[in-house]
Amino acid sequence: MRRIQGISKLTSYLKAVNYPLTEKEIHDLIENKKLPHKKLVNNIIIFDLDQIDWWINHNRTKEL
């Protein structure tokens, strides 16, 4: 399973796959439960990159 921890690492990943978002946009998506993630103790946020890739493809399809 491909996982990363933290919003700053997610912003780097999204930039690398040509789907850049700001940290504020990511916070808003998390708050509105529109971005797949898991919150652990002490507000640690984990992102499963397979789910993120699916989410990106889903959103790119909606943009067309």
DOGU-486156 format. One record per residue: x, y, z of N, C-alpha, C in turn; residue number from 0. Coordinates in steps of 0.1 Angstrom, whole numbers, plus 2048, in hexadecimal, padded with zeros to 3 digits. Each point is the difference from the previous one (the first is absolute). Layout:
<atoms>
X,Y,Z,X,Y,Z,X,Y,Z,NUM;
...
</atoms>
This chain:
<atoms>
808,7F4,800,7F8,80C,800,809,80C,800,0;
7FD,80A,7F7,807,80C,800,7F9,80B,808,1;
807,804,80B,7FA,80A,809,80A,80B,802,2;
7FB,80C,802,808,80B,805,7FA,807,80C,3;
808,807,807,7FA,807,80C,802,80F,7FF,4;
7F5,807,803,801,80E,800,7FC,807,7F3,5;
7FA,80C,802,7FB,808,7F5,80C,805,7F7,6;
80B,804,806,80B,805,7F8,805,7F5,7F6,7;
801,7F4,805,804,7F5,7F7,7F5,7FE,7F5,8;
7F4,801,803,7F5,7FF,7F6,801,80B,7F6,9;
802,80C,804,802,80B,7F6,80B,7FD,7F6,10;
80B,7FB,805,80B,7FC,7F8,7FC,7F5,7F6,11;
7F9,7F6,805,7FC,7F5,7F7,7F6,805,7F6,12;
7F7,808,803,7F6,805,7F7,807,809,7F5,13;
809,808,804,808,808,7F6,807,7F7,7F7,14;
806,7F5,805,808,7F6,7F7,7F7,7F9,7F6,15;
7F3,7FE,803,7F7,7F9,7F7,7F7,80B,7F8,16;
804,80C,801,7FA,80B,7F8,7F1,802,804,17;
7FE,800,80D,7F3,803,806,803,809,80D,18;
806,80C,7FE,804,808,80B,7F4,806,808,19;
801,7FF,80D,7F7,806,809,808,807,80B,20;
7FA,80B,806,807,807,80B,7FC,7F8,80D,21;
808,803,80A,7FD,7FA,80D,7F2,804,805,22;
7FC,80C,7FD,7F3,805,805,7F5,7F8,7F8,23;
802,7FE,7F3,7F6,7F8,7F9,7FF,7F2,805,24;
80B,7FA,804,800,7F2,805,7F9,800,80E,25;
803,80A,808,7F9,801,80D,7F1,801,7FE,26;
7FC,809,7F7,7F2,801,7FD,7F9,7F3,7FB,27;
807,7F9,7F8,7FB,7F3,7FB,7FF,7F6,80B,28;
80A,800,809,7FF,7F6,80B,7F5,804,80A,29;
7FF,80D,802,7F5,805,809,7F2,7FC,7FB,30;
7FF,801,7F3,7F3,7FD,7F9,7FE,7F1,7FC,31;
80A,7F8,805,800,7F2,7FD,7FF,7FD,7F1,32;
808,807,7F8,800,7FE,7F2,80D,7FA,7FB,33;
809,7FD,809,80E,7FB,7FC,802,7F4,809,34;
804,7F4,7FA,802,7F4,808,80C,802,809,35;
7FE,7FD,80D,80B,801,809,7FC,7F9,80D,36;
80A,7FE,809,7FE,7FA,80D,806,809,80A,37;
7F9,804,80B,806,808,80A,803,7F7,80C,38;
80D,800,804,804,7F8,80B,801,809,80D,39;
805,7FB,80B,801,808,80C,809,80C,7FD,40;
7FF,80A,808,808,80C,7FF,7FF,807,7F3,41;
7F4,7FF,7F9,7FD,806,7F3,80A,7FC,7F5,42;
806,7F4,801,808,7FB,7F5,7F7,7FC,7F5,43;
803,804,7F4,7F7,7FD,7F4,808,7F7,7F7,44;
7FA,7F5,7FC,806,7F6,7F7,7F8,800,7F3,45;
807,800,7F5,7F9,7FF,7F3,805,7F3,7F9,46;
7F6,7F8,7FB,803,7F4,7F8,801,805,7F2,47;
80C,7FF,7FA,802,805,7F2,7F8,7F9,7F6,48;
7FC,7F4,802,7F7,7F9,7F6,7F2,807,800,49;
7FB,803,80C,7F4,808,802,801,80E,7FA,50;
80B,806,802,802,80E,7FB,801,7FF,7F1,51;
806,7F6,7FA,801,7FF,7F1,7F2,7FE,7FB,52;
7F8,7F8,806,7F2,7FE,7FC,7F8,80D,801,53;
802,808,80B,7F9,80C,802,804,80A,7F5,54;
80D,801,7FD,805,809,7F5,7F9,7FD,7F3,55;
800,7F3,7FC,7FA,7FC,7F4,7F1,803,800,56;
7F9,7FD,80B,7F2,803,801,7FD,80F,7FE,57;
808,809,806,7FF,80E,7FF,803,805,7F2,58;
80B,7FA,7FA,803,805,7F2,7F5,7FC,7F7,59;
7FA,7F5,802,7F4,7FC,7F7,7F5,80A,801,60;
7FD,804,80C,7F5,80A,803,803,80D,7F9,61;
80D,804,7FF,804,80D,7FB,7FF,800,7F0,62;
7FF,7F5,7FA,800,800,7F1,7F2,803,7FB,63;
</atoms>
